[in-house]
Every structure is written in structure tokens, then in C-alpha cells.
């Protein structure tokens, strides 16, 4: 591929490359994270609440609106606003903590990532800012009154945006060079009356000096000379940067230090000027709360500055624009001369050229969705910093950490090796501003469409020694690194590898080998830690699917009972097949991998055999009466026999076995004789394993094989349920719980009765905080895997294997056609349908007739199983960005 952005990518494959130095790495929320929690009880949300954020220095990161920072998180640039009515400066998005939201934590504001390129040479974000006073208290009241049966209230539900009484604030970034950022901020009054607006772009250093570990202080000095306003910064690692501010703003300077007097009643503050000094000066009129730079003079050194632009009135329909330039050099003459506009124009045009090559066959509406999805995914690359040992111990210059931090079973106490300061792909920038292992694996698949180097680096990153546990476990997420997420990294690595081949004709074998070696350690951890009896049945815990079961699967059952999980077992069968495919690919050029390939085919066959024979009924996770797979509760009796009972809840845990399918192409049997011989040996001497291997001959006498956890009769029965619109298949994807359970059902588990029922929308149970729900809605990650599994089956069987779609319709399609139909249903969530409404917009304000709302595409965490309305985290273009892959295929 050619083009300016492709050239920049080619020169920037290394994570430390110059074009990757600056990006959207600034989080939208740092408060309420585990990193900032130093409480004895481990309640992150109340330890550092939103109300502290404006006046309290963060320890590990920063946050802001539409902001950027360097990849080390030292110097930050973001937008602050004031409408003349708000009680505080609008410096960060507002949302509710976990105990405040009626379904858990929830951001309340409206913003959208409009565009972006992978080197961040071009980025655009739209923030919708109300002209009325921001209703902080009202949003808390609405959430408290809504209850679990109510939908999450958003800012628009308070009425403050009625009549389009808001400013649309578009922030655009264009790099003139890797360390030279042109910034344009345009605010448009969409209301019917004139309205005031204050724009305060802010530049500040993360506080690295207050903790007793590094006393060095960076320098920040602002001045206005000859009508030119600028802020000059010096940092030991970054060097010198200058922020130029066009026009004649008032420059304000303070320190990024905690206001201990106001927050904690201390006798004095560590600095005369505190983090909230600019807020106090602008909003509360405290003249001496910060330094005000007079024309011709310079401020005293500080660590936070703002360029204060005051627009006393913006007429209806009119716009105001502010221009900035952040550069490591003053050598470009007039910072706002012709090069500024040409840079903006060039980067916008280059972005159009770059995206034009992705999915050229797609419709304009599909390309719009794809571009927005990729832009959102690129925007949620964030700087993540945490040294667990220091977090556990506390800092020398701060009060000691509570002793409970190191108590047995305390959060993350066994992850003292974890020491990370990297740019990581996050699920979203507000609700999940931290990495999650299985989320990240899904992110890399659409990322590979535009930035395969970053996709590969991310997969390798979680396997590096400063993140992966010495025992081989991958860290789950900061709330509990020791939780187990589904093992999908091998699948993601294969997808990234294949995408590179499809787009460039060549795959990165070195990457494949590097990830394979690390995943060998992780696979061993699963086998040693999650197969308690060594019987090839696995107990993975909740596995990221939160409340999908009648009981909390992260907790042990009563007495001697154990939960043998259909999904954990099937995930491991699938993991075996993905590692097998990687080993086979590597063995084509290095026969040392041929032996290890046999290891994984034997693992798969062992799991497959046990999954059908375990327990007192000798049928494993398969239930022949229902034609479905279930979790089992089992215990070993005194005589050594195993008593087991299925948990007859038809949910996604019974569809995961479909994922355990892999095609062995003809080259395997012609190029890898030792592997072929071993496979044949196993099948000859253990004929009971033959049902998991299906053979087909090609027209020229070659043969290929399908390894599948479900034999053909079982496969048909499970697909019959999955494609039944009365059960799993909705108009917008596969539900996570069968709609046949609408009236609820009771099941007995370990001698106790539990109830569970189909919940198409937001969760009605507080299990796992209640802000996500696997009891009925559609989730993109598992749906994308099901699409891929159907394609695998279709690739092997072709037209010889057909199913009814939907079940009972009499319309026969092959598995590839079924995959295409499922993909279409998923994509339709975001496409304008009847009346121009996108199903994902549901009953929210985005579904109104106003083009100001309808043209924006919102990507949610999951989707209502009946209506398709987006639910959960409201800006999760993380794994929901998989829609880009479905469109681009």
C-alpha cells in the first residue's frame, strides 16, 4: 500500500518510534481506579471520588477531555471549558461511581471520536457541552430513583440539552512532525439564543515529585511577549516543548499539587498554588489562586497552565475557533502561518486516502461505521503505569499503605513483579480505563486492519516478563490481576497473522514464534491450575462472562461439589487447536515445531474425549436429551466413583464448544510427515477418538481434516438451537442466554436451588457490580468467534453441510452463508434502518430525528437481546470495534 500514512506506519513499527511518541494516551478517567486507591478496605470508588479529582494530584496517571500526552505520560494537553454557570470548571467527563449508578458505574456525558489515523498524525473528537448548568446532583438523583429495572439515565435525560442548547466542541490534532502538533478547537452554538463560552486548553505535567521516589521537578513558564502567548516546558526525559496559543488569551499558571487544606483540612498546602487554582480563579473569582501572566512578563515556574479564551457571547449557529501548537522546536517561524493550515488540510486528506483502501466494496453507510469504529479504537490507546510493589508498600513521602494491603488473599498481593509503563489498548477511556486481557486480544484483530505492528506489540506486551506472572498466568485487569479470562490470545495472534498475509502477502513468522513460546507457558498454567483432577475438565471461574450462571462461578460450591465448566473446557479445547495451528504454521519452516504440534493435537483429543465421557452418566458436558452442552456439578464419592449432574441452563457456555473447530489443510499431510504419522497412530490405536476428526479428499487426491469438539450430529443439534429465533438468534446477533428462559427457571446446584431467567437488557442482579449482563444480551466478542467458527466449518464442508436459517424456516444454507447472515445482523446494529434510526440507539436521544444526534455512531459494551439497544459502557469501541472486521471482510 502507498500513501503518506502508510509511509509513516512503515517507519514506525517499533513502539518507541518517533511518530508514536504523541497520541491520545491521556485517559478520560483516573479517579476511582485501583491505582489511585490507598484505602484500607480497597474501595477504589470512594477512596478517590470524582469530587476530589479537580483538587487532588494523581499518583499514577492523569485524565482530561479530548486530550493527548506523550507515551510516557509526563506532559499532557487537554481541553477545559466553562459556560459561565457550572459550579466547577469542566475538566473531565462526569459519571457515577459503582455504588451510585443504578446498574453500576456509568459515564453520563456525550462525546464521539470522529476520525483518526494509526500514527495519530490526525485525530478528531466531538464533545457536546451544555449551555445550562451541568446537572451533577440531578444525574445522581435520577440514577438513585431508577432502580435496577430502569435504564441508565444520561445527560440528555435531564433536559439540559433540549432545544439543542449545547455547544458542539470539535478538537482536531494534526502532526506537522512527530513532535509538532497543530491543534484546532472549534465550538458551535446549536441553540437558539446567544450563549457565553470559556475555552481553556490546559498543559500540565503529571506529578512525579511528591511521592519521595524522584525529587526532580520539571519546569513550566508562561509568557506573553509582542502579542504572542506561549508556555515553555522543560523535562528531564522529554526535553523542551513549547505550547503556542493563537490570539490573546490570558495565561494562567498553577501547580499540579493537592489542595490538602480544602480536601483534608490540613494546616497548609505543599505549594502556594494547587491543582484547582485555575478552577478557583475562573469559576470562583479567587484572584490569587493562580498566577495570571501579565503582557510582557513571565510567570514563576509551575507545573500546570491554561490559555483562557473568553467569548462573552456566541450567536446561535455561529462558531468560535482557538488554535494551538505544541512543538519541541521554535524553528517553524510563525506557528500559525501557512504551515498550520496546510498541515491540517494535508493530514485530513491523507486520512481520507488511508481509509479509502479499507473495505472499498462496502456501502457508504458501512464505511462510515467502520471508520468511526476504528477511530474510537485508536483513540482508546492509553498510557498505563503501575508498579505493584510500590503500590503495595506505599510511597516514602506519603502515609504508609494499610497493612491489609498485604494480607493473605488481598487484591494483587501476589503480583509484585508487575511493573508496567506502556501504551495499552483499553476497553474504553472512561468506564474501563485499564487493560483487560481478553478485551485486548479482541482489540488487536480490528487494529490489524490499520496498524498490524501495534496489534502484534499489544499481544506480545501482556506476555512480557513485567506483566505475565512467573507461573505463566496472564494478568486479567487491575481490579484483580489473578482472575482468569478466556484464553483467546492464540486466536487473536492467528487472526493478526492472517490479516497481514491478506493485506500484504506475507505474515510475520518471528512474531508468531515469539507469541507461541510465551503462550506455551500460559497453556501450562491453565493445565496445572484450572484442571484440579487432571481429568481434562476445567474450572476457569467466571471467565469474563460475569453473571451468566445461576451462581457466582468465581466462588467455590458448598461441600465437596465442584463446577466442571462447559465453557472452560471448551475454551481449552479451542486454545489447543489454535496453538496447534500456530505450531503447524511454524513447522513448515522449522521442523522443531512439528513435535510440539503433536502435543496440542493430543491435548485437544484428550479434552474432546473426556468432555463426552466424564461423570456418572458417562456423557460429559453433552446432554443428549436436550441436544446441548451444560456445566456439570460433580463430586467424588468414597468409593472413587464420580457423581455428576448437568446445570440445565441454555446459555453461551453451551455454545462455546462450537469454537473448538480447526481445519488441517492438505499441506499438513504432505509437508509434515512426523505429525501426520503421530495423528494416524493415535486414531489407529484409539478408535474412540475418530469421531472428533472428519476427513475429506480433494479432487487431486489430497486430503484434509476437520478437528471438532462436536461431531456432526451434535453440531447440527447445537446449531439448531443457536439459529432458533425463539432461543439464541436475535435480529442483531446471538444472545448470551436462550430466550426460552424468559419465564425463568429453577435449577439445583450442590443441593441448593437457584433461579435464573432471560434478561435481554441491563442486569437485574448486582453480581459483579451489575453494570454488565450475560443473561440475554448480544455481545460482540463471542459473536465474532461464532462467526469465525461457522466460517471454519463452512470452509471444510462447503455445500455438503447445511442448516435451516432460522431454525424451522425450511431455508437451507451452508455454514459459510450462516456466518455471513450472522455478520449482517451484527453490522445492522449500527446502520440506519427504518426511519433512519440505528437499532443500537434504542430509545436514547441519538434515535431522535435531529441529524445532530443521528449522524453520530455510539459503540456500546453489549446490546439488548430483543431490540438491539446499546447497553453498558457507552464508549466501548474496544471489542465492539470488531464490527470493522465484519464490514471489511
Helices and strands as residue ranges (DSSP letters): H 4-10, G 18-20, E 22-23, G 34-36, H 44-47, H 50-53, E 65-70, E 75-82, E 95-96, E 106-107, E 111-116, E 122-130, H 136-146, G 155-158, G 162-164, E 166-177, E 180-189, E 195-205, E 219-225, E 228-235, E 239-245, E 250-254, H 260-264, H 277-283, E 291-292, E 304-314, E 319-327, H 338-356, H 364-379, E 381-387, H 388-393, G 403-406, E 419-425, H 437-450, H 452-461, H 489-504, H 509-529, E 562-564, H 566-587, H 592-613, E 622-623, E 628-629, E 631-636, E 642-647, G 652-654, G 656-659, E 661-664, H 666-671, H 673-685, G 687-692, E 693-697, E 703-708, H 712-722, E 729-730, E 733-734, G 739-741, E 745-749, E 752-756, G 767-770, H 780-797, G 798-800, E 802-804, E 812-814, H 815-827, G 828-830, G 834-836, G 839-841, G 845-847, H 851-854, E 862-863, E 870-871, G 879-882, H 883-888
